Amino acid sequence: MAPERRCLTEPPSIADRLKTLPLYPLPQHGISRLVHRLTRMRADWVRIPLTRWFVHRFGVDMSEAEEPDPLAYPCFNSFFTRPLRPGARPLPTNPDAVCCPADGIVSATGRIDDDRIIQAKGHDYSLTALLGGDEERAAAFRDGGFITVYLSPRDYHRVHMPLTGVLRETVHVPGRLFSVGRHTVKTIPGLFARNERIACLFRTRSGPMAVVLVGAINVASIETVWAGEITPPRARGVRARSHPADAVRLERGAELGRFNMGSTAIVLFGPGMVDLDPTLDADCRVQVRQGIGMLRPEGARRGRSD
């Protein structure tokens, strides 16, 4: 079984609530469009001071980057989405190990309780809503497992495949762009099912898997390796796209997409597919391709075949 659900347990403080309140009236998409333009400017008078400030402010470690000089990138966004040097994050040796999708901090993990996914103490949200409101789409993951990883500003911002899979469907769900920091996770009900997001649904040898890329304020765009930049523009309604069989097949550990500015990745597994690592807890720091669980032996899996 997936381990019992674990999440942030401390109640929101007055400071958390005060930091969250101004987010409601903000023109979140307008601000993010401005950030989108700013972070792609190549002028040295923008790029160099912005990059220097960011590295100093957030303590960015460039030692594992393919290009370790932060000022060598043509624009801030190139620096922010920098690739890792080859061999920096090897795959687990066990072929049945499930890989972490991203660098960051575990926000919550464990079992999906029918249609409910835990967000923080006192807050959960709908699996169906997360995946765009389609009950049939969500049914494959009911009572399955999940892990939510928050990518902080200092982290590597590319998202990778937890398991080898074939892409079945991409779902772009419009929404708000609240911050996904610790204070908002503890205070905003249904945060991840309210923010704009892209759900990527895969078929794996062990059952269904979804990787959901959740946007946030200043996350000016989200990209996938098969479609390029998906957001912006802002969608008017849910947009689902089915993919031909075997048109997009990604190996375990391969890049899936990236956040142009940071956010949150949520991975969903079908029921009975995965035993998540019981030592992973809220606030635990993880790295891409790190083992976060194991596939169950074939005879013990109860997951729905895809």
C-alpha positions as CSV (number, residue, x, y, z in Angstrom):
1,M,0.0,0.0,0.0
2,A,1.0,3.6,-0.4
3,P,2.0,5.0,3.0
4,E,-0.5,7.1,5.0
5,R,-0.8,10.6,3.8
6,R,1.8,13.0,5.1
7,C,1.7,16.8,4.7
8,L,2.5,20.1,6.4
9,T,0.9,19.8,9.8
10,E,1.5,23.1,11.5
11,P,-1.4,25.5,11.4
12,P,-1.1,28.7,9.3
13,S,0.2,31.6,11.3
14,I,-1.1,35.2,11.3
15,A,1.9,36.1,9.2
16,D,1.0,33.3,6.7
17,R,-2.5,34.7,6.4
18,L,-1.3,38.3,6.0
19,K,1.1,37.3,3.2
20,T,-1.7,35.4,1.4
21,L,-4.5,38.0,1.5
22,P,-2.9,40.5,-1.0
23,L,-2.7,37.7,-3.6
24,Y,-6.5,37.6,-4.1
25,P,-6.9,41.0,-5.8
26,L,-3.6,41.0,-7.7
27,P,-3.8,40.8,-11.5
28,Q,-1.9,37.5,-11.4
29,H,-1.8,36.8,-15.1
30,G,-0.9,40.4,-16.0
31,I,2.1,40.3,-13.5
32,S,3.2,37.0,-15.0
33,R,3.1,38.3,-18.5
34,L,5.4,41.1,-17.5
35,V,7.7,38.6,-15.9
36,H,7.6,36.6,-19.0
37,R,8.9,39.5,-21.0
38,L,11.5,40.7,-18.5
39,T,13.1,37.3,-18.0
40,R,13.7,36.9,-21.8
41,M,15.4,40.3,-22.3
42,R,18.9,39.9,-23.5
43,A,20.1,43.4,-22.7
44,D,23.1,43.2,-20.3
45,W,21.7,46.0,-18.2
46,V,18.7,43.8,-17.4
47,R,20.2,40.3,-17.5
48,I,23.4,40.7,-15.5
49,P,22.1,42.6,-12.4
50,L,19.0,40.4,-12.3
51,T,21.0,37.2,-12.4
52,R,23.5,38.4,-9.9
53,W,20.8,39.4,-7.5
54,F,18.9,36.2,-7.9
55,V,22.0,34.0,-7.3
56,H,22.9,35.9,-4.1
57,R,19.4,36.2,-2.8
58,F,18.5,32.5,-3.1
59,G,21.9,30.9,-2.8
60,V,21.8,29.2,-6.2
61,D,24.3,26.3,-6.5
62,M,25.8,26.2,-10.0
63,S,28.2,23.4,-9.4
64,E,25.9,20.8,-11.1
65,A,24.9,23.0,-14.0
66,E,26.2,22.2,-17.5
67,E,27.3,25.9,-17.7
68,P,28.4,26.9,-14.2
69,D,28.8,30.6,-15.0
70,P,25.4,32.2,-14.3
71,L,26.4,35.2,-16.4
72,A,27.1,33.1,-19.5
73,Y,23.4,32.6,-20.3
74,P,21.8,34.8,-22.9
75,C,18.9,35.8,-20.8
76,F,17.6,35.2,-17.2
77,N,15.2,32.5,-18.3
78,S,18.0,30.5,-19.9
79,F,19.8,30.7,-16.6
80,F,16.7,29.8,-14.6
81,T,16.0,26.7,-16.8
82,R,19.7,25.7,-17.0
83,P,20.4,22.0,-17.8
84,L,22.4,19.8,-15.5
85,R,25.8,18.6,-16.5
86,P,25.8,15.0,-17.9
87,G,26.0,12.4,-15.1
88,A,25.0,14.9,-12.4
89,R,21.9,12.8,-11.4
90,P,22.2,9.1,-12.2
91,L,19.2,6.9,-12.3
92,P,18.6,4.3,-9.5
93,T,20.2,1.0,-10.3
94,N,17.0,-0.9,-9.6
95,P,14.8,-0.8,-12.7
96,D,11.7,-1.0,-10.5
97,A,12.6,2.2,-8.6
98,V,10.3,5.2,-9.2
99,C,12.2,8.5,-9.8
100,C,11.5,11.8,-8.2
101,P,10.3,14.2,-11.0
102,A,12.1,17.3,-9.8
103,D,14.4,19.0,-7.4
104,G,12.5,20.6,-4.5
105,I,10.8,19.9,-1.2
106,V,8.0,17.3,-0.6
107,S,4.8,19.2,0.2
108,A,2.7,16.1,0.6
109,T,2.7,12.4,-0.2
110,G,0.8,9.2,0.3
111,R,-2.5,7.7,-0.7
112,I,-5.3,9.3,-2.7
113,D,-8.5,8.9,-0.6
114,D,-11.0,8.1,-3.3
115,D,-11.3,11.6,-5.0
116,R,-9.4,13.6,-2.3
117,I,-5.7,14.5,-2.3
118,I,-4.2,16.0,0.9
119,Q,-2.7,19.5,0.5
120,A,-1.9,20.5,4.1
121,K,-3.4,19.9,7.5
122,G,-7.1,20.9,7.2
123,H,-6.9,21.2,3.4
124,D,-7.5,18.7,0.6
125,Y,-8.7,19.0,-2.9
126,S,-10.5,17.1,-5.6
127,L,-8.6,14.7,-7.9
128,T,-11.3,15.1,-10.5
129,A,-11.0,18.9,-10.4
130,L,-7.2,18.7,-10.6
131,L,-7.4,16.7,-13.9
132,G,-9.9,19.1,-15.5
133,G,-13.3,17.9,-14.2
134,D,-13.6,14.6,-16.1
135,E,-14.6,11.8,-13.8
136,E,-13.6,9.1,-16.2
137,R,-10.1,10.6,-16.5
138,A,-9.8,10.7,-12.7
139,A,-11.2,7.2,-12.1
140,A,-7.9,5.6,-13.0
141,F,-6.2,7.2,-10.0
142,R,-8.8,6.9,-7.3
143,D,-7.2,5.3,-4.2
144,G,-3.8,5.4,-5.8
145,G,-0.7,7.2,-4.6
146,F,0.7,10.7,-5.1
147,I,3.6,12.9,-4.3
148,T,3.7,16.8,-4.5
149,V,7.1,18.5,-5.0
150,Y,7.5,22.2,-4.6
151,L,10.3,23.7,-6.7
152,S,11.8,26.7,-4.8
153,P,13.5,29.5,-6.7
154,R,17.0,28.1,-6.1
155,D,16.2,24.7,-7.6
156,Y,16.8,23.1,-10.9
157,H,13.5,23.7,-12.8
158,R,13.2,20.9,-15.3
159,V,10.7,18.1,-14.6
160,H,11.6,14.5,-15.5
161,M,9.7,11.2,-15.9
162,P,9.2,9.1,-12.7
163,L,8.7,6.0,-14.9
164,T,9.0,5.1,-18.6
165,G,5.7,5.9,-20.2
166,V,3.7,6.6,-23.4
167,L,1.8,9.9,-23.5
168,R,-1.9,9.4,-23.8
169,E,-3.4,12.9,-23.2
170,T,-2.4,16.4,-22.3
171,V,-5.0,18.5,-20.4
172,H,-4.5,22.3,-20.0
173,V,-6.7,23.6,-17.2
174,P,-7.1,27.4,-16.8
175,G,-7.1,29.0,-13.4
176,R,-5.6,31.5,-11.0
177,L,-1.9,32.0,-10.4
178,F,-1.6,32.1,-6.6
179,S,1.8,31.6,-5.2
180,V,2.5,27.9,-4.2
181,G,4.8,28.7,-1.4
182,R,4.5,27.2,2.1
183,H,2.2,30.0,3.4
184,T,-0.3,29.6,0.6
185,V,-0.3,25.8,0.7
186,K,-1.4,26.1,4.4
187,T,-4.0,28.9,3.8
188,I,-5.7,28.7,0.4
189,P,-8.3,25.9,0.1
190,G,-7.9,23.7,-3.0
191,L,-4.8,25.6,-4.1
192,F,-3.5,23.1,-6.7
193,A,-7.0,22.6,-8.2
194,R,-7.5,26.3,-8.5
195,N,-4.2,27.3,-10.2
196,E,-3.6,27.0,-13.9
197,R,-2.1,23.6,-14.7
198,I,-1.1,21.1,-17.3
199,A,-1.8,17.5,-16.7
200,C,0.2,14.9,-18.7
201,L,-1.3,11.4,-18.6
202,F,0.8,8.4,-19.4
203,R,0.5,4.7,-19.9
204,T,3.3,2.7,-18.2
205,R,4.0,-1.0,-18.0
206,S,2.5,-1.0,-14.5
207,G,-0.5,1.2,-15.0
208,P,-1.6,4.8,-15.4
209,M,0.6,7.7,-14.3
210,A,0.0,11.5,-14.5
211,V,2.5,14.3,-14.0
212,V,0.7,17.6,-13.3
213,L,2.6,20.9,-13.7
214,V,1.0,23.5,-11.6
215,G,1.5,27.2,-12.5
216,A,1.9,30.1,-10.0
217,I,2.4,33.8,-10.0
218,N,5.5,34.7,-11.9
219,V,5.5,31.3,-13.6
220,A,5.2,33.0,-16.9
221,S,5.1,29.8,-19.0
222,I,5.2,26.0,-18.8
223,E,6.7,23.9,-21.5
224,T,6.7,20.2,-22.5
225,V,9.3,18.5,-24.6
226,W,6.7,17.4,-27.2
227,A,4.7,20.7,-27.5
228,G,7.0,23.4,-26.5
229,E,5.5,26.4,-24.7
230,I,1.9,25.7,-23.7
231,T,1.3,28.7,-21.4
232,P,0.9,31.5,-22.2
233,P,-1.5,32.2,-23.8
234,R,-4.2,31.9,-21.2
235,A,-6.9,29.3,-22.0
236,R,-10.6,30.2,-21.9
237,G,-11.6,26.7,-21.0
238,V,-10.2,23.2,-20.4
239,R,-8.3,22.0,-23.5
240,A,-7.7,18.2,-23.7
241,R,-5.5,16.7,-26.5
242,S,-5.3,13.0,-27.1
243,H,-2.0,11.7,-28.5
244,P,-1.6,8.9,-31.0
245,A,-0.4,5.6,-29.6
246,D,3.4,5.5,-29.2
247,A,3.8,9.0,-30.7
248,V,5.5,10.3,-27.5
249,R,7.4,7.8,-25.4
250,L,9.7,9.0,-22.7
251,E,12.1,6.9,-20.7
252,R,12.4,6.9,-16.9
253,G,14.5,10.0,-15.9
254,A,14.1,11.8,-19.3
255,E,13.1,15.4,-19.3
256,L,9.3,15.9,-19.6
257,G,9.0,19.7,-19.3
258,R,10.1,22.8,-17.5
259,F,8.8,25.7,-15.5
260,N,9.9,29.1,-16.7
261,M,10.0,30.4,-13.1
262,G,9.3,27.9,-10.3
263,S,6.2,26.1,-9.1
264,T,4.9,22.6,-8.2
265,A,4.8,19.1,-9.8
266,I,2.3,16.5,-8.7
267,V,2.7,12.9,-9.7
268,L,-0.3,10.5,-9.5
269,F,-0.1,6.7,-9.7
270,G,-2.9,4.2,-10.2
271,P,-4.0,2.1,-7.2
272,G,-1.7,-0.8,-6.3
273,M,1.1,0.4,-8.6
274,V,3.7,1.9,-6.2
275,D,4.9,1.6,-2.7
276,L,6.1,5.1,-1.9
277,D,9.2,5.5,0.3
278,P,7.9,5.7,3.9
279,T,10.9,7.8,4.9
280,L,9.7,10.7,2.6
281,D,7.9,13.3,4.7
282,A,6.7,16.8,4.3
283,D,9.6,19.3,4.1
284,C,11.9,16.5,3.0
285,R,14.3,17.8,0.3
286,V,14.5,15.6,-2.8
287,Q,16.3,15.7,-6.2
288,V,15.4,14.7,-9.7
289,R,15.9,11.0,-10.4
290,Q,16.2,10.2,-6.7
291,G,14.3,7.0,-5.8
292,I,10.9,7.8,-4.2
293,G,9.4,4.4,-4.2
294,M,9.2,1.0,-5.8
295,L,6.9,-0.6,-8.3
296,R,5.0,-3.5,-6.9
297,P,5.7,-7.0,-8.1
298,E,3.4,-8.0,-11.0
299,G,1.3,-10.4,-8.9
300,A,0.7,-7.9,-6.2
301,R,-0.4,-5.0,-8.3
302,R,-4.1,-4.0,-8.2
303,G,-3.8,-1.1,-10.6
304,R,-6.1,-0.8,-13.5
305,S,-4.5,-1.7,-16.8
306,D,-4.4,1.2,-19.2
